[in-house]
Amino acid sequence: MAKKRVFSGIQPTGILHIGNYLGAIKNWVSLLDDHDCIFCIVDYHAITVPYEPAEMQNRIFDAALGYIACGVDPEKCSIFVQSDVPEHTELTWYLNTVIPVAYLERMTQFKDKSEQFRDNVTMGLLDYPVLQAADILIYKAEIVPVGEDQSQHLELTRDVARKFNNLYGETFPEPRTLIGKAARVVGLDGQAKMSKTLNNYISITELPEEMWKKLSVAVTDPSRKRRKDTGNPDICNIRMLHALFSIEKEQMYVVEGCRSAGIGCLDCKKILSDAISREMAPIRERYEQLKSDRDKILTVLEEGAKRCREIAQNTIREVKKKMGLLR
Ligand code: TRP
């Protein structure tokens, strides 16, 4: 039986952090053996908000490097840059003609970003979800592993597929959203989703000393003010990170210690810091090794784009035929 196709992407917004790693990339790695995986660096999406053009190529390179260092083995999947396959924008145009504007105006990410970039609410920002639908549908992907925050975009992707199929005949499968164990990784402020822009993150290449600096001031259960106060691990962000990095025994120890004031928050953080280092050290080493092998990374991206272009061009031909655009 043919392997099911998986598609996902991340924006090149600088060094990857453990939120990206836990929320998406770790999940990708677990799919490599039994699926036909395509992973994309979505630069067309990244330009829908103000950005620094001179930095873009570095960020793309960093994203590719980060994927591979985290275990996304290019021997087992395709990794490519979105703008290397311009057919994504062509399909976006066709899909634009089947999706009502009202569907896009009510997307929460659009509303949030319109708030954030008040003087810069562009067509690109509004159309962002249709481009995302095109990314997925152009490969007829069936499974899309993403963080919880992308659920609404995937819902829209299915709407687009359904509408297109109804109008022009069965063409696209409706893709399934696959949300990993870490649906939403909260940042060190204990409030917002971990993100580069909010500076509440631990990067995938963070050195142990740097990580400790960040963790030692990270927010915990705010009602636990003194060492002898008991804490509530269920609302503590450090405990959530323990659940994702620590072994069972460590988790039981910190949860028990927090409830009984048996250990302090700093002790708890120290155990977490060691657990994160344990998992991330090999990734950091691979990252440092690969960094100097620029040609290898560029070759991976070239080969990825070559394969994806072929698939994308086939879909475009099929779509144009169905839409009556092929002579
Ligand atoms: N919007 C996604 C994010 O911000 C990135 C993305 C673009 C994506 N195209 C995609 C994710 C296609 C999955 C599939 O995380």
Residues whose N, C-alpha, C, O or C-beta is under 5 A from the ligand:
A	BS01	LIG	F7 S8 G9 I10 Q11 V42 H45 Q132 D135 V146
